[in-house]
Each structure stands twice: as structure tokens, then as C-alpha cells.
Amino acid sequence: MEYIPPRTTFLNEHLIYDVSQLDEISGKSYLYYIRLTAHVMSPGFERMVLLTDMEKRKTNPILNTCREQCNIPNSVRDDINSGKAKLVLDYSAEGYWDIDWNWVSKIIEIDEDKIIWLTGIYNHKECDVGVNYPYKVTINKTSAKVKYNFLWERIVYGLISGYFEEIEKQLSLIGSLHKRPLMCISYNRRPHLHRIALLSKLLYHNELDNMIWSWGGILGDGGGMGGDFTDYVARQQEIKDFSSSWGKFLHQKYRDSYDTILQSPVHADVTEDISINQAANTNFSHVHNTYYQIITETFFAEPGVFLSEKSYKPFLACQPFVLCGQHHTVDVLRQQGYDVYDKWINHEYDTILDNKDRMSVLMKEVLRLNSLSHEEWTKMLKEMLPTIKKNLKHLIDSGSKKDVLSFDYSEKVENPTMPNLNA
């Protein structure tokens, strides 16, 4: 029997996950919740679909497939269209800005103004129409209510209790001026263009041997499931596609390193299985053996600021960081109340709009941090300790935020207790 999460409240309204829960609210107004995934709503972003006029889309078999995946009972649809209810579409696991609202309405057969759309884009109101020319669609061009949901912060918050001993060990190692064998961590499981560019720079400057890093490799669209030859052809085509974009974030001197990374096989520490998404895990053996993290977020050149679990994990791991992400991503963490270690780390790159320049200034700071001696790093981490504890407490306190929906659907999660944060 399919699990139905407990009914709860959201934005001071009854939140319903299943029609069976309507009996609990005695005919009152309500919100009907559906959690979306990139797979379910991907036709909203498929270029071939966006470039197809709406009349042809009506007969597109993708339309019926989407409706099956985003099923709304007829009685609920009637309540929504009559004004008795509203539809909550939770897309906060993703940071896509190119929402084709006509297509969304066509799928669900509900007008935009009756939708509450939860997004993972913090500054969604700043996503302008036309930034993804020629498609001319944006999350901000809608009569739907669009609301940022602190989903990934809540998910990382939920990990704290499971890493109690590892967190205590990390705080103790910092306090004892423990020297670590390597400088930093950089995870790059999925081959986004900015991650390839970052790894190319690190390779060029001979920094990869001094850090823990992962690279998911170019596997091709088959993902290893289409047979050796099919996978080989898909991989070569994807490499070709990436190869033509080398200059988007890089200067000429990095071209050879870029090609080397593109052709490189999967790379990861033996303790890390990067064949699966590690979003719900933190490898504290990596944390205990490095001083800081180079976060590579999901997006870099795209509009808006999307904060995945990657941006919050350093606060869980009690490590400082630099961030390879969208313009002003670090500043959003400041706005959310986190201390981003400005006293010790130069986040000037975060203020730079030009993507190639932002990547260059970021790498300059990475090279500076990696040039520090182990003695300098251990002393600096100990100076950071009050800030590290403050950030951990702020992450713990984030669990009390209201109107945050997370995948566990729980009514209430008690704040984990962490000793010695004020010591």
C-alpha cells in the first residue's frame, strides 16, 4: 500500500496529499500538494517542446505522459478551479528558471493563478524574461504565487543527528591544531561545464594531487546501460559537445587541461561511491583529512541563485569554503544568516557578474588558500572555531523555520542537541 504522508498545514492552510484526507477538514478550503521532479516536469524545459507551437503540443504524446506523472483527481481539480482549493507544486529540489507556464497549465489543466509554485531559486523575482533566448520563458513571468522553499537547508539539517560523533571529532581536531594530509575537498560527480572548467584549472596548476576530489566522467547518455558500442558513441558525442564550449569559462592556456579532463575516466576516493547521488551523506573521513571545501554548485552561468545541499554541507561538516556557483550565491548565504568566513576567505569572486572573470578570481583565491602552510591552516581553523560553531548552531536553529516542506513529510522534527557549542 502506498504511503500517504500525514496531513499538515502550510501558509496557514490545510495541506492535503491525498483525497482520503479531505474527510479530516470538514469541507474547509485546502491546498493540494504534489512534489515534482526534473523528470516529471522536464518537458517544460525541453528545447524541442518549447520550440513547438502550442497547437502541435496538444497532440504531443509527452503531454499525456506528464499528466499521468502529475495526476490530480478530478474532484480536486474541480475544487481548485472553483476557488475552494489551490494547487501546491513543489519544485524546490530544482533550480530551473526556464518555466514554460503555458505548458505547465496545459499539463495540469489548471490556471496559473490557482498555483502555488515552490522553487529552489532564492531570488526568483530577479530571473528576467529573455535570459534564455530564444525561448523567452521564465519563472518570474506568471500569475502563480512563487515561493522559495528552504528544502536543501532542511535536508542537511536532518542529517545532523546522524553525524553527532563525527562533528564532535571535527571540532576536537580543530581545537588540537590537527594537521591534515590534504588541503581541500571538491566533489564533481555530474559533468557540468563549470565543473569541467574548475577541474581543468586545478589540473593546470597541479593542485589535484593535494586534495580529495571526484569526477563523474563523461559516460554518455546511455549511462552504461546501452551496450558498449552505444555507450561509446554517446560518450564521444557528449565529449564533442563539451569540447566546443571550452572557452565559455576558460582562457586559452587551459585548453589542453580541459581536453585532458574531458577524456579522463571516473575519479573518486575509494571510500566514495559516486555512481549514486551522495546528497544525503557526508564523508567525514574526507572532512577530517582536509581543511576546507571547494563547493561546485549545480549552476554557474544561469540566472538566479540555486542553493542545493552542497552549499549547506560545509556548515554541517564544520569547514570553511569557497563556492563555484552563480553570481551572488555566497551573499545569499550571508542573507540567510550564515557567516561565510569573510575574515579569512576572500569571496570577491562572488560579486563578479562575468562568468569567466568570476572563475578566474575564484581560482586565484583557491591558489592562495592552498599556498598556506599546514601550520598556518591549523592556526587559522582554530581562530575560526567560534564562527564554525555559530554556523552549526544556525543550521540547527533553521529546523524551526515555518512553512518549509521537505521530503520526509514529518509533522515536526525535534532540533538535534549539540554539546559544547558555546565552549
N, C-alpha and C positions, 0 to 999 in steps of 0.2 A: 504493500500500500504506500502510495506517495506521501512523503512528509509534508504536512501543512504547518507552516510556522505560526506561532501564537499571534492573535490579533493584538495590535498595539495602537499607539496614537502617533501622529505626525502633523506638524504645523497646526496643532490643536484640533485635529480632525481624527475620526476613526479610520484606521488603516486596515484594509481588507486584502488578504492574499488569495481567498477562495470564496466562492459563492456560499459555501456552507457556513461561513462566518457571519453572513448577513443576519441570521437569526439572533445574534448576540447584541445587535444595535437597535432593534425595535423600530425599523423604518427611518432612522435618522440619516442625515447626509453622511457621505463617506468618501474615502479615497481608495481607488483600486490600484494595487501595486503589481508591476511587472518588472523583473530585473532583466535587462538586456545585456547581450554580449556583442562583441565585434562581429561574430559570425551571424547572429540573428539580424542585425541591422546593417550589415556590410553593403547590401545593395544601395543604401543611402549614400554610399561613398564610392561605389564602383564607377569609374570614369565612363565605361561603355553605357551604363544606365543613365548617368547624368547627361550624357550627350544624346540620349534618345528622347524624342518629344513625348509628352505625356500620353497622347493618344495611342502611340505604339506600346507604351509601357503597360497599358491596361490589359493587353493580351500576353504580356511577358510572363512566362512560367515562373520566373523568380518571384513575382507578386504573390501568387498563391502559396509558394514555399514559405515566404516571410509571414504570411498570415497564419499559417499553421504553427510556426515557431513563436508567434506573438499572439497567442489565442486569447480572445476576450469573449466571455459568454454573452449571448445576445441580450439577456436581461440586464447585465451590467452596462453594455453599450447603450441600451435604451435609457438607463438611469443617467449615464454621463451626458448623452445628447439632450435629455430633458432638463439638465441642470441639477439633478439630485446628487450627482457624484462627479468626481473628477478622476482622471487617469494619471497615475504616477509612473513615469517611465524612467527607470534608474539606469542611466548610462555612465555612472560616476566611476566605473572601473576604467574608463577610457578617456582619452584627451583629444578626440577628434573634434575639430571645429567646423568641418565642411558638412553641415547637416542640411540635407535637402528636405525642407519641411513639407513641400508638396508631396514628395514621395512617402514620407512618414505618415502623413494623413491618409494617403491612398491605401497604405498597408493596413492601418488600424481602423479606417472608416470613421474617424473622429476628428472634429475640427481642432485646429491648433490651440485656440483659446480655452479649450477644456483640458489641456495637458499641463501637468507639472513635470518638467524635464530636469532630472538631476544629472549634473555634469561633473567631471573631474577637472575642468578648466577653472582655475581660481578667478581669473579676470576675464570671464567670458564676454562681458559687455564691451571689451576692447577689441574683440575679433571683428575686423571690418569686412564688409562685403567687397568681393573682388580680389582679396588677397590670394586666392587660389584660381586666378584667371586661367581658362575662360569659363569656369563653372559657375562663378558668381553666386554661390550659396554660402551661408554662414550660420553658425549657431545663434548669432545675435539678431538675425532678421526674422523675427517671429512674434506672434501674439501669445504664444505659450509662456507660462511662467518658468523661467530658467533659474535654477538654484544650484550653487556649489555645495557638494556633499563631501565632508571630510572623511571619505571612505578609507583611503590608504593610511591616513594617520590612525584611524580607529583600528585597522587591521594590525598595524605594528604595535599599537597599544596592547592589543590582545595577546601579543607574543611575550610580553614582559615576564609574566609569572613562570613561563616555561624555561626561562633562562636566568633564573634567580642566582644560582651558584656561579655561572659564567660571568654575570655582571659584577658580582662581588669580587671575583678573581681579577677582573679587569681593573676595577678601582684600586685593589690592593697592589697590583703590578705597577700602576701609575704612581701610587704613593711611595713605592720602594725603589723608584728610579730604575725600573727594569729595562735593560737594553734588549731590543728586538732584533731578530736576524735580518728583517727586510723592512723597507721603508713604508710601503703603502699597498692598498688593495684597489683593483679596478676590474669590475665584472662587465663583460660584454658578450652575453650569451647570444642575443639575436643581432644579426649583422646590419644595423642601421648605418647609414652613410657617415654620420658624425662619429660613430664609434670606430669605424674603419679609419677615419682621418686621425682620431686621437691615438689609436694604436700605431699608426704609421709614424706619427711624431715621436712617440715613446720608443719605437724601434730605431728610428734615425738617431736619436740622442742616447742610445744604448742604456735605456732605463728599464727595459722589461726584465732583465736578469736580477734587478734589485727590488722586485715587487711580486706580489701574488696577483695573477691576472687570468682572466678567462676569455676565450674567443670561440664562439659557436661555429665559426667557419661558414663558408658558402656551400650549403648542401643541395641547393636546387629546390624547386617547388615540390618535387616528389618526396622530400624529407626522408629519403632512404626506402620508400615504400613502392617505388615504381619499377624495380628491377635495376640491375647495374647499369645497363646502357641508357635507359630512360633517365635515371638519376644523373648520370654523367652528362648527358645532353642538357638537362635542365640546369645543372650546376654551371656548365660552361656559358650558357646563355645569361644566367644571373651575373656571373663574373664579368661578362662583356658589358652588361647594362651598368654595373657599378663602375667599371673601368672608365667609361666615357664621362663619368661625373667627378673624376678625381680632383679637378680644380675648383670645385664648389667651396671647399673649406681649406684648401691647401695651396701653398706656393710651390713653384716648380721643383725646388730642391728635395721635396718629399715624394716625388713621383715614384721612384724606384722602391722606396719603402712601402708605399701604398700598394704597388703591384705584388710585393712580397706577402703582405698581409692578406690580400685577396686570394692568393694561391695557397695560403697556409692551411693545414688541416686544423681540426678542432684542438684547442689547447685548454687545459684546466688542471688544477691541483688534483692529485689522486683522491683526495677526500671529498671532492665536489662532483656530483653527477649533474652535468649541465644539459643532459638530454631532456630533463624536465625543468619546469619553471620553479625556481627556488624562492619565490616571493614570500612564502610563509615560513622560511627558515633563515637563520643567521649562523654562519660558520664561525664560532668563537675561537676555534684553533687559528683561523686566519687573523681574527681581531687581536689575539694575544701575541701574535708574531709580527705585527706591523704597528706603525704609529698613526697613520691617517688613511682616509679613503678618497679615491677619485671617483665620484659618483658620475655615471653616464646615464642620464635620464632617457626616457623614451623618445622625446622630441628635442630638436635643437633649433632648426630654422623656421619651424611652423609658428603661426600666431598663437597668442595666449600663453598661459603658464599651466602646465600639467604636472602635478606632484604625485608620483607613484610611491610605492613602498620604499623605493631606493632613496628618496630624499629624507625619509624619517628613520631609516635603519641606523645611521650613524649616531643618532641620539640614544637609541636602544643599546648600541654597541659601545657607547661612551668613547667615541672617537671624533676628532675634528675632521674636516673635509674640504675639498674643493668640488665644484659642481659643473660638469659639462652638460649644459641644458639650455633652455630658451632664455632669451633676454629677460633679466629681472627675476629669474627663478629664486636666487638666493635672497633677494629682497622680499619676496613673498613669505619665505620662512621667517624673516625678521618681523613682517607684519603679523604673522601668526604667533609671535611671542617668543620665538627661539633666539638664542644668542648664537650667532654664526662665527664666532671667534675672530671678530674683526681686529682685535688687539694683536693677534699673532699671524693671521692669514689675510692676504690682500685679495679681496674679491672684486677688484676693479674691473675685471673681465665681465662681470655680471651687468655692468652699466653700458656695455658696448653693443650697439644695435647691429652693426655689420658682422655677419657670421664668421667670415674669415678672420677678421681682426679679433673677434671675441675668442676664437680658438687659439690664436697666436698669443694673446695676453694670458689666457689660461695656462698654456704650456710654459710660459715664462715663469709663472708662479709655481708650477709643479717642479720645474728645474731648480728653482730657488729652495723649495722645501726639501727636495732630495739631496741638495748640496750640504744641508746641515749635518753636522756630525751626530753620532748616536748620543754623545754626552749632551749636546745642545737639545736634541729632541726629548730626551728623558727629563731634563730640567724644564723644558717648555711645557710638556704634558702635565708635569706636577703643578706648574703655575696655572694651567687650565683647569685643574681639578674642581675648584668651586663652580666654574662655568659648566663643566661636564655634568656635575651633579644637579645643577639648576636646570639644565636641559632635560635630564632624565626625569626630574620631578614634573617639569612642564608637560612632558609626554604622558606621564602618569595622570596628571590632572586633566588632560584632554579627554579622558574617558567620561567625564561628567558633562561634556557638551551636549546640548539638547538638539533634537531634530537631526541626528546623524544616523543614517541607515547603513548597516554592514551586513555581510553575507551570513552571519550566524543567526540573524533574526531574533536574538535573545531580547527579552523584555528589559533586562538590566544586568550589567556586568559590574561586579564589585571592583573598585580600584585595588590593584595589587599594592602590597605594602613593601617598601624597600628600606631596610635599616641603614643607619649611618649616613644618610644623605646630607645631614646638617653637621656632621662631624668635621 
